[in-house]
Amino acid sequence: MTGAFKKEVSFNSEYRIFTKAGDMLWVNERTFIQRDIEGKVACFQGIVLDITHRKKTEKALRKSLKTQEMLESIINKSPAVAFLRNNIGRIPTNLEKLSANLENWPVDYISENVTQFGYSVEDFLSGKVHYGNIIHREDIQAVAESLARSVREGYDSFEMEYRIITGDGSIYWVEDRTLIQRDSKGKVTHFQGIVIDVTERKKG
């Protein structure tokens, strides 16, 4: 008998329904039309799937992306350059090795307004420029030592003023405000924060 019928999808839609308790759910209805050998409709059959969780997830994702775009727009119009750097691993106590590690420290994210320092986002993300490469040679060890101490002593942040070399070779003073992110075991996973140009204040 089943073989005498032709089945085809005729309706596929997402909409909201109310439960008996008054709650609202999102559902996906897929209805099939059963026709006889002459093409006449014999019956309808289908399924209704609860997709409320998926809809909530999609809404949250859209909101998150919108918030991220808004924050990036605000950051890129501000003087503060935002960054994200993964942990360079176990920070050595030897200053020479420590500063070398920092010099080879890649950046995983940096805001577009890094152009104010004469670099592009691609310079950092491609590995052409590492963050430590732009720190003044006379300041690199002090920065590395201070960061290592903050990590070693369990601090959740690192703040310091030091000099950087811009893309055109100029020397700028910056204030680095870094948050030290750790996992549940206290191990450092990554660093995120902002770098602000304070050259004019230093000159004053």
URJO-V729391 format. One record per pair of residues at least 24 apart in sequence whose C-alpha atoms are under 10 Angstrom apart, sorted by sequence separation. I is the first residue (numbers start at 0). J is the second residue. D is the distance in Angstrom with one decimal. If there is no record, write none. Layout:
# URJO-V729391
I&J&D  I&J&D
This chain:
# URJO-V729391
7&31&5.6  8&32&6.6  9&33&9.9  25&49&6.1  26&50&5.2  27&51&9.4  82&106&7.1  83&107&5.5  84&108&7.0  104&128&9.3  105&129&4.9  106&130&6.5  137&161&9.4  138&162&6.8  139&163&9.5  154&178&9.0  155&179&4.9  156&180&8.5  172&196&6.1  173&197&5.2  174&198&9.3  6&31&6.5  7&32&5.9  8&33&9.3  24&49&7.0  25&50&5.4  26&51&6.8  82&107&7.6  83&108&4.9  84&109&8.9  103&128&8.8  104&129&5.6  105&130&6.3  106&131&9.6  137&162&8.6  138&163&8.6  154&179&7.4  155&180&6.9  171&196&7.0  172&197&5.4  173&198&6.7  5&31&9.9  6&32&5.9  7&33&7.2  24&50&7.7  25&51&4.6  82&108&5.3  83&109&6.5  102&128&9.6  103&129&5.8  104&130&6.0  105&131&8.2  135&161&7.7  136&162&8.8  153&179&9.1  154&180&9.8  155&181&8.2  171&197&7.7  172&198&4.6  5&32&8.2  6&33&5.0  7&34&8.6  24&51&5.5  25&52&8.4  26&53&10.0  81&108&8.0  82&109&4.3  83&110&9.4  102&129&6.6  103&130&7.5  104&131&6.1  105&132&9.7  134&161&7.6  135&162&5.4  136&163&8.7  171&198&5.5  172&199&8.4  4&32&9.6  5&33&5.9  6&34&6.6  23&51&8.7  24&52&9.1  25&53&8.8  26&54&9.3  81&109&5.6  82&110&6.5  101&129&8.7  102&130&6.7  103&131&6.2  104&132&8.5  134&162&6.1  135&163&5.0  136&164&9.2  153&181&9.5  170&198&8.7  171&199&9.0  172&200&8.9  173&201&9.4  4&33&6.2  5&34&5.2  6&35&9.1  25&54&7.2  80&109&7.1  81&110&5.3  101&130&7.7  102&131&3.7  103&132&7.3  133&162&8.6  134&163&4.3  135&164&6.1  150&179&7.5  172&201&7.2  3&33&9.8  4&34&5.3  5&35&6.4  24&54&9.5  25&55&9.3  80&110&5.8  81&111&8.7  101&131&5.3  102&132&5.3  133&163&5.3  134&164&6.2  135&165&9.8  149&179&8.6  150&180&9.9  171&201&9.4  172&202&9.3  3&34&8.5  4&35&4.7  5&36&7.1  79&110&8.9  80&111&7.9  81&112&8.5  82&113&9.5  100&131&8.4  101&132&8.4  102&133&8.3  132&163&8.8  133&164&5.1  134&165&9.2  146&177&9.3  150&181&9.7  1&33&9.7  3&35&6.1  4&36&6.0  5&37&9.5  80&112&6.1  81&113&8.4  99&131&8.5  102&134&8.1  131&163&9.2  132&164&8.4  133&165&6.9  153&185&8.1  155&187&9.5  2&35&9.4  3&36&5.8  4&37&9.1  5&38&7.8  16&49&9.9  79&112&7.9  80&113&5.8  98&131&8.3  99&132&9.8  101&134&9.5  130&163&9.6  133&166&8.5  142&175&9.8  146&179&9.6  153&186&9.4  157&190&9.4  163&196&9.7  1&35&9.5  2&36&9.2  3&37&9.5  4&38&8.6  5&39&9.7  6&40&10.0  9&43&9.6  11&45&9.7  13&47&9.4  15&49&9.7  78&112&7.5  79&113&8.6  80&114&9.3  102&136&9.8  153&187&9.4  156&190&8.9  158&192&9.7  160&194&9.3  162&196&9.6  0&35&9.8  4&39&9.6  5&40&9.5  10&45&9.2  11&46&9.9  12&47&9.7  13&48&9.3  15&50&9.7  75&110&6.4  76&111&9.2  77&112&7.8  78&113&9.0  80&115&8.9  133&168&9.6  135&170&8.0  150&185&9.9  155&190&9.7  156&191&9.4  157&192&9.3  158&193&9.9  159&194&9.7  160&195&9.3  162&197&9.7  4&40&9.5  5&41&9.7  8&44&9.8  11&47&9.8  13&49&9.7  14&50&9.6  15&51&8.9  74&110&7.2  75&111&5.9  76&112&7.2  79&115&9.9  80&116&9.5  134&170&9.5  135&171&9.3  150&186&9.1  151&187&9.9  156&192&9.1  158&194&9.8  160&196&9.6  161&197&9.6  162&198&8.9  4&41&8.4  6&43&9.5  8&45&9.1  13&50&8.6  74&111&8.5  75&112&4.9  78&115&8.2  102&139&8.0  133&170&9.7  134&171&9.7  135&172&9.6  150&187&7.6  160&197&8.4  161&198&10.0  6&44&9.5  72&110&9.5  74&112&7.7  75&113&8.4  98&136&9.7  101&139&8.1  102&140&10.0  134&172&9.9  71&110&7.3  72&111&9.4  75&114&9.8  101&140&9.0  134&173&9.8  71&111&8.6  72&112&9.9  98&138&9.8  99&139&9.0  71&112&9.8  98&139&6.2  99&140&9.0  101&142&8.9  102&143&9.3  160&201&9.9  97&139&9.5  98&140&5.4  101&143&6.6  97&140&7.7  98&141&8.7  100&143&8.7  95&139&10.0  96&140&9.8  98&142&8.2  99&143&9.0  94&139&9.8  95&140&7.7  97&142&9.9  98&143&5.6  101&146&9.7  84&130&9.0  94&140&6.5  97&143&6.3  98&144&8.0  94&141&9.0  96&143&9.8  97&144&7.6  116&163&8.9  117&164&9.2  118&165&7.4  119&166&9.3  82&130&9.8  95&143&9.6  116&164&8.2  117&165&5.5  118&166&5.6  94&143&7.6  97&146&10.0  116&165&5.0  117&166&4.2  118&167&9.0  94&144&6.8  97&147&8.3  115&165&8.6  116&166&6.3  117&167&6.3  92&143&9.9  93&144&9.2  114&165&9.5  115&166&9.3  116&167&8.4  117&168&8.9  91&143&9.9  92&144&8.3  113&165&9.9  114&166&8.9  116&168&9.7  117&169&9.3  90&143&9.1  91&144&9.7  94&147&9.7  116&169&8.9  90&144&9.6  116&170&9.6  92&147&7.9  116&171&8.3  90&146&9.2  91&147&8.1  92&148&9.4  90&147&6.4  89&147&9.5  90&148&9.6  92&151&9.9  90&150&8.6  89&150&10.0  90&151&8.7  116&196&8.9  113&194&9.4  115&196&9.2  107&189&9.8  109&191&9.7  108&191&9.1  109&192&9.8  110&193&9.5  106&190&9.8  107&191&9.8  109&193&9.3  106&191&10.0  84&177&9.9  86&179&9.2  79&173&9.7  81&175&10.0  83&177&9.3  86&180&9.2  79&174&9.4  80&175&9.6  81&176&9.7  82&177&9.0  83&178&9.7  84&179&10.0  85&180&9.5  86&181&9.8  79&175&9.6  81&177&9.7  89&186&9.7  88&186&9.8  89&187&9.2  88&187&8.4  86&186&9.5  87&187&9.4  88&188&8.8  86&187&6.4  87&188&9.0  88&189&9.7  85&187&8.8  86&188&5.5  87&189&8.5  85&188&6.4  86&189&4.7  87&190&9.8  84&188&9.1  85&189&4.2  86&190&6.7  84&189&5.7  85&190&6.1  83&189&7.2  84&190&5.1  85&191&8.5  83&190&5.8  84&191&6.2  82&190&8.2  83&191&4.4  84&192&9.0  82&191&5.6  83&192&6.8  81&191&7.6  82&192&5.7  83&193&8.9  81&192&5.7  82&193&6.1  80&192&8.3  81&193&4.4  82&194&8.0  79&192&9.3  80&193&5.3  81&194&6.6  79&193&5.8  80&194&5.1  81&195&9.0  78&193&9.6  79&194&5.6  80&195&6.4  78&194&8.5  79&195&4.7  80&196&8.8  78&195&6.2  79&196&7.4  77&195&9.4  78&196&7.0  74&193&9.6  78&197&9.8
